[in-house]
Amino acid sequence: MTVSLRCIIDTNICIKLFVADLLTSKVNQLFTHLDDPSVEFFVPDLFYIECANVLWKYVRANLYTAEQVKADLSDLKALRFQVISTKYLISNAVQIGLDYGITAYL
């Protein structure tokens, strides 16, 4: 099978599925490809705990309920993501950061 698209998704992108943002529509558009077997979505190994932490912060700020977090985490775990160790991403992350003047942090 030919891979038509490969993406590394970070917490800042995926959280927009659950917490409305100006870019939520773009994230929804990207994730329409989740069921396409020729598309691969990767997440860094700390992705899930980072998402949980962002949602926890919304609860602490009284912007979200614990019940919403539980439901969202269940939905998050059901997404077709492949977990990849950050040790395989660091060289490319640094190069992208240097090329675009952004952080190397995924």
Biopython code that builds the backbone (N, CA, C, O; Angstrom):
import numpy as np
from Bio.PDB.StructureBuilder import StructureBuilder

atoms = [
    (1, "MET", "N", (0.837, -1.178, 0.000)),
    (1, "MET", "CA", (0.000, 0.000, 0.000)),
    (1, "MET", "C", (0.885, 1.245, 0.000)),
    (1, "MET", "O", (1.886, 1.311, 0.713)),
    (2, "THR", "N", (0.509, 2.199, -0.787)),
    (2, "THR", "CA", (1.226, 3.466, -0.867)),
    (2, "THR", "C", (0.690, 4.420, 0.189)),
    (2, "THR", "O", (-0.521, 4.573, 0.353)),
    (3, "VAL", "N", (1.609, 5.057, 0.901)),
    (3, "VAL", "CA", (1.219, 6.047, 1.903)),
    (3, "VAL", "C", (1.033, 7.382, 1.196)),
    (3, "VAL", "O", (1.953, 7.881, 0.548)),
    (4, "SER", "N", (-0.159, 7.958, 1.323)),
    (4, "SER", "CA", (-0.440, 9.224, 0.638)),
    (4, "SER", "C", (-0.152, 10.440, 1.512)),
    (4, "SER", "O", (0.059, 11.541, 1.003)),
    (5, "LEU", "N", (-0.143, 10.239, 2.824)),
    (5, "LEU", "CA", (0.086, 11.352, 3.746)),
    (5, "LEU", "C", (0.605, 10.805, 5.060)),
    (5, "LEU", "O", (0.086, 9.820, 5.585)),
    (6, "ARG", "N", (1.633, 11.452, 5.589)),
    (6, "ARG", "CA", (2.168, 11.132, 6.917)),
    (6, "ARG", "C", (2.185, 12.410, 7.723)),
    (6, "ARG", "O", (2.684, 13.436, 7.262)),
    (7, "CYS", "N", (1.636, 12.350, 8.934)),
    (7, "CYS", "CA", (1.600, 13.533, 9.801)),
    (7, "CYS", "C", (2.022, 13.155, 11.206)),
    (7, "CYS", "O", (1.678, 12.086, 11.710)),
    (8, "ILE", "N", (2.766, 14.042, 11.824)),
    (8, "ILE", "CA", (3.009, 13.940, 13.257)),
    (8, "ILE", "C", (2.088, 14.957, 13.904)),
    (8, "ILE", "O", (2.160, 16.153, 13.620)),
    (9, "ILE", "N", (1.234, 14.473, 14.765)),
    (9, "ILE", "CA", (0.239, 15.305, 15.432)),
    (9, "ILE", "C", (0.722, 15.574, 16.849)),
    (9, "ILE", "O", (1.102, 14.649, 17.566)),
    (10, "ASP", "N", (0.706, 16.833, 17.249)),
    (10, "ASP", "CA", (1.070, 17.121, 18.634)),
    (10, "ASP", "C", (-0.177, 17.533, 19.410)),
    (10, "ASP", "O", (-1.258, 17.700, 18.844)),
    (11, "THR", "N", (0.000, 17.690, 20.697)),
    (11, "THR", "CA", (-1.103, 18.020, 21.595)),
    (11, "THR", "C", (-1.814, 19.293, 21.180)),
    (11, "THR", "O", (-3.043, 19.357, 21.225)),
    (12, "ASN", "N", (-1.060, 20.311, 20.777)),
    (12, "ASN", "CA", (-1.670, 21.592, 20.407)),
    (12, "ASN", "C", (-2.651, 21.458, 19.254)),
    (12, "ASN", "O", (-3.605, 22.230, 19.156)),
    (13, "ILE", "N", (-2.427, 20.498, 18.395)),
    (13, "ILE", "CA", (-3.338, 20.267, 17.277)),
    (13, "ILE", "C", (-4.540, 19.445, 17.737)),
    (13, "ILE", "O", (-5.687, 19.851, 17.552)),
    (14, "CYS", "N", (-4.273, 18.312, 18.326)),
    (14, "CYS", "CA", (-5.346, 17.373, 18.642)),
    (14, "CYS", "C", (-6.328, 17.917, 19.676)),
    (14, "CYS", "O", (-7.519, 17.611, 19.613)),
    (15, "ILE", "N", (-5.858, 18.701, 20.605)),
    (15, "ILE", "CA", (-6.741, 19.204, 21.659)),
    (15, "ILE", "C", (-7.866, 20.047, 21.071)),
    (15, "ILE", "O", (-8.918, 20.204, 21.691)),
    (16, "LYS", "N", (-7.646, 20.586, 19.879)),
    (16, "LYS", "CA", (-8.664, 21.405, 19.211)),
    (16, "LYS", "C", (-9.876, 20.578, 18.775)),
    (16, "LYS", "O", (-10.918, 21.140, 18.439)),
    (17, "LEU", "N", (-9.749, 19.260, 18.778)),
    (17, "LEU", "CA", (-10.908, 18.408, 18.538)),
    (17, "LEU", "C", (-11.898, 18.494, 19.692)),
    (17, "LEU", "O", (-13.100, 18.299, 19.513)),
    (18, "PHE", "N", (-11.380, 18.786, 20.868)),
    (18, "PHE", "CA", (-12.196, 18.740, 22.076)),
    (18, "PHE", "C", (-12.504, 20.115, 22.649)),
    (18, "PHE", "O", (-13.569, 20.326, 23.229)),
    (19, "VAL", "N", (-11.585, 21.038, 22.489)),
    (19, "VAL", "CA", (-11.754, 22.399, 22.998)),
    (19, "VAL", "C", (-11.797, 23.326, 21.786)),
    (19, "VAL", "O", (-10.817, 23.446, 21.051)),
    (20, "ALA", "N", (-12.925, 23.970, 21.589)),
    (20, "ALA", "CA", (-13.114, 24.819, 20.404)),
    (20, "ALA", "C", (-12.062, 25.918, 20.328)),
    (20, "ALA", "O", (-11.685, 26.514, 21.337)),
    (21, "ASP", "N", (-11.603, 26.170, 19.116)),
    (21, "ASP", "CA", (-10.524, 27.113, 18.857)),
    (21, "ASP", "C", (-10.729, 27.663, 17.450)),
    (21, "ASP", "O", (-11.516, 27.118, 16.676)),
    (22, "LEU", "N", (-10.032, 28.724, 17.125)),
    (22, "LEU", "CA", (-10.135, 29.294, 15.782)),
    (22, "LEU", "C", (-9.727, 28.302, 14.689)),
    (22, "LEU", "O", (-10.202, 28.388, 13.556)),
    (23, "LEU", "N", (-8.851, 27.371, 15.034)),
    (23, "LEU", "CA", (-8.357, 26.410, 14.041)),
    (23, "LEU", "C", (-9.047, 25.047, 14.109)),
    (23, "LEU", "O", (-8.635, 24.113, 13.421)),
    (24, "THR", "N", (-10.083, 24.925, 14.925)),
    (24, "THR", "CA", (-10.769, 23.640, 15.056)),
    (24, "THR", "C", (-11.264, 23.115, 13.714)),
    (24, "THR", "O", (-11.177, 21.914, 13.458)),
    (25, "SER", "N", (-11.773, 23.974, 12.866)),
    (25, "SER", "CA", (-12.279, 23.509, 11.564)),
    (25, "SER", "C", (-11.158, 22.912, 10.712)),
    (25, "SER", "O", (-11.379, 21.945, 9.982)),
    (26, "LYS", "N", (-9.967, 23.482, 10.803)),
    (26, "LYS", "CA", (-8.818, 22.942, 10.053)),
    (26, "LYS", "C", (-8.418, 21.571, 10.595)),
    (26, "LYS", "O", (-8.090, 20.662, 9.831)),
    (27, "VAL", "N", (-8.448, 21.433, 11.926)),
    (27, "VAL", "CA", (-8.119, 20.147, 12.547)),
    (27, "VAL", "C", (-9.158, 19.105, 12.136)),
    (27, "VAL", "O", (-8.808, 17.978, 11.785)),
    (28, "ASN", "N", (-10.419, 19.479, 12.180)),
    (28, "ASN", "CA", (-11.472, 18.554, 11.749)),
    (28, "ASN", "C", (-11.259, 18.126, 10.300)),
    (28, "ASN", "O", (-11.462, 16.963, 9.953)),
    (29, "GLN", "N", (-10.855, 19.061, 9.469)),
    (29, "GLN", "CA", (-10.595, 18.761, 8.056)),
    (29, "GLN", "C", (-9.441, 17.762, 7.922)),
    (29, "GLN", "O", (-9.532, 16.808, 7.148)),
    (30, "LEU", "N", (-8.369, 17.978, 8.666)),
    (30, "LEU", "CA", (-7.236, 17.050, 8.637)),
    (30, "LEU", "C", (-7.655, 15.661, 9.096)),
    (30, "LEU", "O", (-7.274, 14.654, 8.498)),
    (31, "PHE", "N", (-8.438, 15.619, 10.157)),
    (31, "PHE", "CA", (-8.796, 14.332, 10.740)),
    (31, "PHE", "C", (-9.891, 13.591, 9.974)),
    (31, "PHE", "O", (-10.255, 12.477, 10.350)),
    (32, "THR", "N", (-10.417, 14.186, 8.914)),
    (32, "THR", "CA", (-11.327, 13.417, 8.055)),
    (32, "THR", "C", (-10.578, 12.268, 7.392)),
    (32, "THR", "O", (-11.194, 11.329, 6.886)),
    (33, "HIS", "N", (-9.256, 12.341, 7.394)),
    (33, "HIS", "CA", (-8.417, 11.306, 6.786)),
    (33, "HIS", "C", (-8.091, 10.156, 7.744)),
    (33, "HIS", "O", (-7.397, 9.216, 7.356)),
    (34, "LEU", "N", (-8.574, 10.214, 8.977)),
    (34, "LEU", "CA", (-8.234, 9.187, 9.960)),
    (34, "LEU", "C", (-8.636, 7.777, 9.526)),
    (34, "LEU", "O", (-7.959, 6.810, 9.875)),
    (35, "ASP", "N", (-9.697, 7.654, 8.792)),
    (35, "ASP", "CA", (-10.152, 6.327, 8.376)),
    (35, "ASP", "C", (-9.527, 5.852, 7.068)),
    (35, "ASP", "O", (-9.799, 4.742, 6.611)),
    (36, "ASP", "N", (-8.700, 6.685, 6.477)),
    (36, "ASP", "CA", (-8.038, 6.339, 5.219)),
    (36, "ASP", "C", (-6.786, 5.513, 5.534)),
    (36, "ASP", "O", (-5.856, 6.034, 6.149)),
    (37, "PRO", "N", (-6.739, 4.247, 5.132)),
    (37, "PRO", "CA", (-5.579, 3.410, 5.452)),
    (37, "PRO", "C", (-4.276, 3.862, 4.793)),
    (37, "PRO", "O", (-3.198, 3.428, 5.199)),
    (38, "SER", "N", (-4.362, 4.727, 3.781)),
    (38, "SER", "CA", (-3.137, 5.207, 3.135)),
    (38, "SER", "C", (-2.553, 6.431, 3.849)),
    (38, "SER", "O", (-1.530, 6.971, 3.427)),
    (39, "VAL", "N", (-3.200, 6.858, 4.920)),
    (39, "VAL", "CA", (-2.732, 8.009, 5.693)),
    (39, "VAL", "C", (-2.234, 7.515, 7.046)),
    (39, "VAL", "O", (-2.893, 6.713, 7.707)),
    (40, "GLU", "N", (-1.069, 8.003, 7.447)),
    (40, "GLU", "CA", (-0.487, 7.619, 8.739)),
    (40, "GLU", "C", (-0.398, 8.839, 9.642)),
    (40, "GLU", "O", (0.149, 9.876, 9.268)),
    (41, "PHE", "N", (-0.946, 8.690, 10.833)),
    (41, "PHE", "CA", (-0.868, 9.730, 11.851)),
    (41, "PHE", "C", (-0.011, 9.211, 12.998)),
    (41, "PHE", "O", (-0.283, 8.155, 13.569)),
    (42, "PHE", "N", (1.023, 9.969, 13.322)),
    (42, "PHE", "CA", (1.919, 9.614, 14.411)),
    (42, "PHE", "C", (1.766, 10.626, 15.536)),
    (42, "PHE", "O", (1.474, 11.799, 15.303)),
    (43, "VAL", "N", (1.967, 10.152, 16.759)),
    (43, "VAL", "CA", (1.992, 11.053, 17.914)),
    (43, "VAL", "C", (3.236, 10.740, 18.735)),
    (43, "VAL", "O", (3.635, 9.580, 18.836)),
    (44, "PRO", "N", (3.858, 11.774, 19.330)),
    (44, "PRO", "CA", (5.015, 11.547, 20.194)),
    (44, "PRO", "C", (4.607, 10.760, 21.439)),
    (44, "PRO", "O", (3.444, 10.782, 21.842)),
    (45, "ASP", "N", (5.558, 10.075, 22.038)),
    (45, "ASP", "CA", (5.258, 9.208, 23.170)),
    (45, "ASP", "C", (4.628, 9.919, 24.371)),
    (45, "ASP", "O", (3.947, 9.270, 25.164)),
    (46, "LEU", "N", (4.828, 11.199, 24.527)),
    (46, "LEU", "CA", (4.230, 11.936, 25.649)),
    (46, "LEU", "C", (2.873, 12.553, 25.300)),
    (46, "LEU", "O", (2.274, 13.243, 26.126)),
    (47, "PHE", "N", (2.402, 12.313, 24.113)),
    (47, "PHE", "CA", (1.183, 12.931, 23.600)),
    (47, "PHE", "C", (-0.030, 12.744, 24.514)),
    (47, "PHE", "O", (-0.717, 13.714, 24.835)),
    (48, "TYR", "N", (-0.293, 11.519, 24.930)),
    (48, "TYR", "CA", (-1.519, 11.247, 25.683)),
    (48, "TYR", "C", (-1.516, 11.911, 27.055)),
    (48, "TYR", "O", (-2.538, 12.449, 27.482)),
    (49, "ILE", "N", (-0.403, 11.881, 27.737)),
    (49, "ILE", "CA", (-0.351, 12.527, 29.048)),
    (49, "ILE", "C", (-0.391, 14.046, 28.900)),
    (49, "ILE", "O", (-0.933, 14.735, 29.764)),
    (50, "GLU", "N", (0.171, 14.570, 27.822)),
    (50, "GLU", "CA", (0.084, 16.014, 27.578)),
    (50, "GLU", "C", (-1.363, 16.435, 27.316)),
    (50, "GLU", "O", (-1.808, 17.466, 27.821)),
    (51, "CYS", "N", (-2.088, 15.653, 26.540)),
    (51, "CYS", "CA", (-3.507, 15.957, 26.302)),
    (51, "CYS", "C", (-4.292, 15.902, 27.608)),
    (51, "CYS", "O", (-5.120, 16.772, 27.877)),
    (52, "ALA", "N", (-4.033, 14.890, 28.408)),
    (52, "ALA", "CA", (-4.714, 14.785, 29.699)),
    (52, "ALA", "C", (-4.415, 16.004, 30.562)),
    (52, "ALA", "O", (-5.305, 16.514, 31.243)),
    (53, "ASN", "N", (-3.186, 16.468, 30.540)),
    (53, "ASN", "CA", (-2.807, 17.628, 31.340)),
    (53, "ASN", "C", (-3.508, 18.899, 30.865)),
    (53, "ASN", "O", (-3.943, 19.707, 31.685)),
    (54, "VAL", "N", (-3.621, 19.082, 29.553)),
    (54, "VAL", "CA", (-4.330, 20.258, 29.028)),
    (54, "VAL", "C", (-5.783, 20.229, 29.481)),
    (54, "VAL", "O", (-6.311, 21.244, 29.936)),
    (55, "LEU", "N", (-6.431, 19.081, 29.362)),
    (55, "LEU", "CA", (-7.832, 18.984, 29.780)),
    (55, "LEU", "C", (-7.974, 19.202, 31.284)),
    (55, "LEU", "O", (-8.930, 19.837, 31.729)),
    (56, "TRP", "N", (-7.038, 18.685, 32.063)),
    (56, "TRP", "CA", (-7.030, 18.903, 33.512)),
    (56, "TRP", "C", (-6.970, 20.395, 33.825)),
    (56, "TRP", "O", (-7.652, 20.868, 34.734)),
    (57, "LYS", "N", (-6.154, 21.135, 33.074)),
    (57, "LYS", "CA", (-6.053, 22.581, 33.296)),
    (57, "LYS", "C", (-7.388, 23.274, 33.038)),
    (57, "LYS", "O", (-7.743, 24.220, 33.741)),
    (58, "TYR", "N", (-8.124, 22.809, 32.036)),
    (58, "TYR", "CA", (-9.443, 23.382, 31.774)),
    (58, "TYR", "C", (-10.402, 23.106, 32.931)),
    (58, "TYR", "O", (-11.218, 23.959, 33.279)),
    (59, "VAL", "N", (-10.308, 21.926, 33.522)),
    (59, "VAL", "CA", (-11.141, 21.614, 34.689)),
    (59, "VAL", "C", (-10.757, 22.518, 35.852)),
    (59, "VAL", "O", (-11.628, 23.072, 36.524)),
    (60, "ARG", "N", (-9.476, 22.668, 36.090)),
    (60, "ARG", "CA", (-9.002, 23.530, 37.189)),
    (60, "ARG", "C", (-9.460, 24.970, 37.014)),
    (60, "ARG", "O", (-9.679, 25.676, 37.999)),
    (61, "ALA", "N", (-9.607, 25.411, 35.775)),
    (61, "ALA", "CA", (-10.050, 26.780, 35.489)),
    (61, "ALA", "C", (-11.583, 26.874, 35.416)),
    (61, "ALA", "O", (-12.131, 27.914, 35.051)),
    (62, "ASN", "N", (-12.258, 25.784, 35.765)),
    (62, "ASN", "CA", (-13.730, 25.723, 35.720)),
    (62, "ASN", "C", (-14.295, 25.993, 34.327)),
    (62, "ASN", "O", (-15.381, 26.556, 34.189)),
    (63, "LEU", "N", (-13.557, 25.592, 33.304)),
    (63, "LEU", "CA", (-14.008, 25.742, 31.928)),
    (63, "LEU", "C", (-14.473, 24.413, 31.335)),
    (63, "LEU", "O", (-14.948, 24.361, 30.200)),
    (64, "TYR", "N", (-14.333, 23.348, 32.109)),
    (64, "TYR", "CA", (-14.586, 22.000, 31.636)),
    (64, "TYR", "C", (-14.968, 21.167, 32.837)),
    (64, "TYR", "O", (-14.620, 21.520, 33.964)),
    (65, "THR", "N", (-15.676, 20.068, 32.626)),
    (65, "THR", "CA", (-16.018, 19.188, 33.746)),
    (65, "THR", "C", (-15.176, 17.918, 33.691)),
    (65, "THR", "O", (-14.658, 17.540, 32.640)),
    (66, "ALA", "N", (-15.054, 17.275, 34.835)),
    (66, "ALA", "CA", (-14.316, 16.011, 34.895)),
    (66, "ALA", "C", (-14.981, 14.962, 34.004)),
    (66, "ALA", "O", (-14.301, 14.122, 33.415)),
    (67, "GLU", "N", (-16.301, 15.013, 33.908)),
    (67, "GLU", "CA", (-17.020, 14.070, 33.052)),
    (67, "GLU", "C", (-16.657, 14.288, 31.581)),
    (67, "GLU", "O", (-16.501, 13.329, 30.825)),
    (68, "GLN", "N", (-16.525, 15.548, 31.185)),
    (68, "GLN", "CA", (-16.112, 15.844, 29.809)),
    (68, "GLN", "C", (-14.716, 15.295, 29.539)),
    (68, "GLN", "O", (-14.454, 14.743, 28.470)),
    (69, "VAL", "N", (-13.827, 15.449, 30.511)),
    (69, "VAL", "CA", (-12.456, 14.947, 30.349)),
    (69, "VAL", "C", (-12.472, 13.436, 30.145)),
    (69, "VAL", "O", (-11.807, 12.923, 29.246)),
    (70, "LYS", "N", (-13.221, 12.732, 30.966)),
    (70, "LYS", "CA", (-13.280, 11.269, 30.834)),
    (70, "LYS", "C", (-13.779, 10.860, 29.452)),
    (70, "LYS", "O", (-13.224, 9.957, 28.826)),
    (71, "ALA", "N", (-14.824, 11.526, 28.984)),
    (71, "ALA", "CA", (-15.368, 11.209, 27.658)),
    (71, "ALA", "C", (-14.362, 11.538, 26.562)),
    (71, "ALA", "O", (-14.175, 10.758, 25.629)),
    (72, "ASP", "N", (-13.719, 12.688, 26.678)),
    (72, "ASP", "CA", (-12.745, 13.100, 25.660)),
    (72, "ASP", "C", (-11.534, 12.175, 25.629)),
    (72, "ASP", "O", (-11.031, 11.847, 24.555)),
    (73, "LEU", "N", (-11.063, 11.752, 26.801)),
    (73, "LEU", "CA", (-9.917, 10.842, 26.833)),
    (73, "LEU", "C", (-10.277, 9.499, 26.205)),
    (73, "LEU", "O", (-9.451, 8.882, 25.530)),
    (74, "SER", "N", (-11.495, 9.054, 26.425)),
    (74, "SER", "CA", (-11.947, 7.816, 25.795)),
    (74, "SER", "C", (-11.965, 7.969, 24.276)),
    (74, "SER", "O", (-11.514, 7.082, 23.551)),
    (75, "ASP", "N", (-12.489, 9.098, 23.800)),
    (75, "ASP", "CA", (-12.503, 9.368, 22.356)),
    (75, "ASP", "C", (-11.082, 9.483, 21.801)),
    (75, "ASP", "O", (-10.791, 8.996, 20.708)),
    (76, "LEU", "N", (-10.215, 10.126, 22.558)),
    (76, "LEU", "CA", (-8.826, 10.313, 22.136)),
    (76, "LEU", "C", (-8.123, 8.971, 21.957)),
    (76, "LEU", "O", (-7.412, 8.760, 20.974)),
    (77, "LYS", "N", (-8.326, 8.070, 22.908)),
    (77, "LYS", "CA", (-7.678, 6.760, 22.837)),
    (77, "LYS", "C", (-8.172, 5.931, 21.657)),
    (77, "LYS", "O", (-7.483, 5.018, 21.203)),
    (78, "ALA", "N", (-9.356, 6.247, 21.167)),
    (78, "ALA", "CA", (-9.928, 5.493, 20.050)),
    (78, "ALA", "C", (-9.407, 5.947, 18.686)),
    (78, "ALA", "O", (-9.621, 5.263, 17.685)),
    (79, "LEU", "N", (-8.727, 7.090, 18.638)),
    (79, "LEU", "CA", (-8.217, 7.599, 17.364)),
    (79, "LEU", "C", (-7.064, 6.726, 16.863)),
    (79, "LEU", "O", (-6.302, 6.177, 17.658)),
    (80, "ARG", "N", (-6.945, 6.607, 15.562)),
    (80, "ARG", "CA", (-5.953, 5.723, 14.930)),
    (80, "ARG", "C", (-4.602, 6.434, 14.806)),
    (80, "ARG", "O", (-4.204, 6.884, 13.731)),
    (81, "PHE", "N", (-3.919, 6.514, 15.941)),
    (81, "PHE", "CA", (-2.597, 7.134, 15.973)),
    (81, "PHE", "C", (-1.548, 6.069, 16.245)),
    (81, "PHE", "O", (-1.794, 5.106, 16.972)),
    (82, "GLN", "N", (-0.381, 6.252, 15.655)),
    (82, "GLN", "CA", (0.760, 5.398, 15.953)),
    (82, "GLN", "C", (1.703, 6.191, 16.858)),
    (82, "GLN", "O", (2.104, 7.306, 16.525)),
    (83, "VAL", "N", (2.046, 5.612, 17.993)),
    (83, "VAL", "CA", (2.935, 6.281, 18.942)),
    (83, "VAL", "C", (4.377, 6.053, 18.511)),
    (83, "VAL", "O", (4.779, 4.933, 18.194)),
    (84, "ILE", "N", (5.151, 7.143, 18.507)),
    (84, "ILE", "CA", (6.561, 7.061, 18.122)),
    (84, "ILE", "C", (7.402, 7.749, 19.203)),
    (84, "ILE", "O", (7.022, 8.793, 19.733)),
    (85, "SER", "N", (8.520, 7.156, 19.509)),
    (85, "SER", "CA", (9.420, 7.735, 20.503)),
    (85, "SER", "C", (9.990, 9.055, 19.994)),
    (85, "SER", "O", (10.342, 9.182, 18.821)),
    (86, "THR", "N", (10.076, 10.018, 20.875)),
    (86, "THR", "CA", (10.626, 11.317, 20.487)),
    (86, "THR", "C", (12.092, 11.216, 20.083)),
    (86, "THR", "O", (12.601, 12.103, 19.398)),
    (87, "LYS", "N", (12.777, 10.161, 20.491)),
    (87, "LYS", "CA", (14.190, 10.045, 20.100)),
    (87, "LYS", "C", (14.338, 9.912, 18.587)),
    (87, "LYS", "O", (15.391, 10.234, 18.035)),
    (88, "TYR", "N", (13.286, 9.438, 17.913)),
    (88, "TYR", "CA", (13.330, 9.333, 16.454)),
    (88, "TYR", "C", (12.905, 10.630, 15.764)),
    (88, "TYR", "O", (13.043, 10.764, 14.548)),
    (89, "LEU", "N", (12.398, 11.567, 16.531)),
    (89, "LEU", "CA", (11.888, 12.816, 15.967)),
    (89, "LEU", "C", (12.805, 14.009, 16.192)),
    (89, "LEU", "O", (12.663, 15.031, 15.521)),
    (90, "ILE", "N", (13.752, 13.894, 17.133)),
    (90, "ILE", "CA", (14.480, 15.086, 17.575)),
    (90, "ILE", "C", (15.308, 15.747, 16.483)),
    (90, "ILE", "O", (15.345, 16.975, 16.405)),
    (91, "SER", "N", (15.961, 14.981, 15.656)),
    (91, "SER", "CA", (16.793, 15.597, 14.607)),
    (91, "SER", "C", (15.945, 16.400, 13.630)),
    (91, "SER", "O", (16.274, 17.539, 13.298)),
    (92, "ASN", "N", (14.854, 15.799, 13.174)),
    (92, "ASN", "CA", (13.963, 16.522, 12.264)),
    (92, "ASN", "C", (13.300, 17.705, 12.959)),
    (92, "ASN", "O", (13.109, 18.755, 12.346)),
    (93, "ALA", "N", (12.949, 17.545, 14.230)),
    (93, "ALA", "CA", (12.307, 18.638, 14.969)),
    (93, "ALA", "C", (13.233, 19.842, 15.068)),
    (93, "ALA", "O", (12.795, 20.981, 14.905)),
    (94, "VAL", "N", (14.505, 19.596, 15.333)),
    (94, "VAL", "CA", (15.472, 20.697, 15.409)),
    (94, "VAL", "C", (15.622, 21.365, 14.047)),
    (94, "VAL", "O", (15.641, 22.592, 13.959)),
    (95, "GLN", "N", (15.727, 20.572, 12.992)),
    (95, "GLN", "CA", (15.882, 21.149, 11.656)),
    (95, "GLN", "C", (14.667, 21.981, 11.256)),
    (95, "GLN", "O", (14.815, 23.076, 10.712)),
    (96, "ILE", "N", (13.485, 21.476, 11.519)),
    (96, "ILE", "CA", (12.265, 22.240, 11.213)),
    (96, "ILE", "C", (12.233, 23.526, 12.029)),
    (96, "ILE", "O", (11.880, 24.586, 11.511)),
    (97, "GLY", "N", (12.601, 23.432, 13.302)),
    (97, "GLY", "CA", (12.652, 24.621, 14.153)),
    (97, "GLY", "C", (13.614, 25.665, 13.622)),
    (97, "GLY", "O", (13.304, 26.857, 13.607)),
    (98, "LEU", "N", (14.775, 25.220, 13.188)),
    (98, "LEU", "CA", (15.764, 26.146, 12.625)),
    (98, "LEU", "C", (15.288, 26.744, 11.303)),
    (98, "LEU", "O", (15.463, 27.937, 11.056)),
    (99, "ASP", "N", (14.693, 25.920, 10.466)),
    (99, "ASP", "CA", (14.226, 26.387, 9.155)),
    (99, "ASP", "C", (13.098, 27.411, 9.255)),
    (99, "ASP", "O", (13.022, 28.344, 8.456)),
    (100, "TYR", "N", (12.230, 27.229, 10.235)),
    (100, "TYR", "CA", (11.031, 28.070, 10.320)),
    (100, "TYR", "C", (11.023, 29.035, 11.502)),
    (100, "TYR", "O", (10.041, 29.744, 11.722)),
    (101, "GLY", "N", (12.117, 29.061, 12.262)),
    (101, "GLY", "CA", (12.199, 29.979, 13.395)),
    (101, "GLY", "C", (11.199, 29.665, 14.497)),
    (101, "GLY", "O", (10.657, 30.567, 15.136)),
    (102, "ILE", "N", (10.960, 28.367, 14.713)),
    (102, "ILE", "CA", (10.036, 27.940, 15.760)),
    (102, "ILE", "C", (10.773, 27.006, 16.709)),
    (102, "ILE", "O", (11.919, 26.633, 16.455)),
    (103, "THR", "N", (10.119, 26.630, 17.796)),
    (103, "THR", "CA", (10.768, 25.741, 18.754)),
    (103, "THR", "C", (10.901, 24.337, 18.169)),
    (103, "THR", "O", (10.174, 23.956, 17.251)),
    (104, "ALA", "N", (11.822, 23.600, 18.707)),
    (104, "ALA", "CA", (11.992, 22.205, 18.306)),
    (104, "ALA", "C", (11.085, 21.294, 19.113)),
    (104, "ALA", "O", (10.968, 20.103, 18.824)),
    (105, "TYR", "N", (10.444, 21.860, 20.127)),
    (105, "TYR", "CA", (9.540, 21.075, 20.954)),
    (105, "TYR", "C", (8.330, 20.675, 20.137)),
    (105, "TYR", "O", (7.683, 21.518, 19.517)),
    (106, "LEU", "N", (8.028, 19.398, 20.137)),
    (106, "LEU", "CA", (6.898, 18.887, 19.345)),
    (106, "LEU", "C", (5.585, 19.257, 19.975)),
    (106, "LEU", "O", (4.528, 18.912, 19.448)),
]
sb = StructureBuilder()
sb.init_structure("model")
sb.init_model(0)
sb.init_chain("A")
sb.init_seg("    ")
for serial, (resi, resn, name, xyz) in enumerate(atoms, 1):
    if name == "N":
        sb.init_residue(resn, " ", resi, " ")
    sb.init_atom(name, np.array(xyz, "f"), 0.0, 1.0, " ", f" {name:<3s}", serial, name[0])
structure = sb.get_structure()
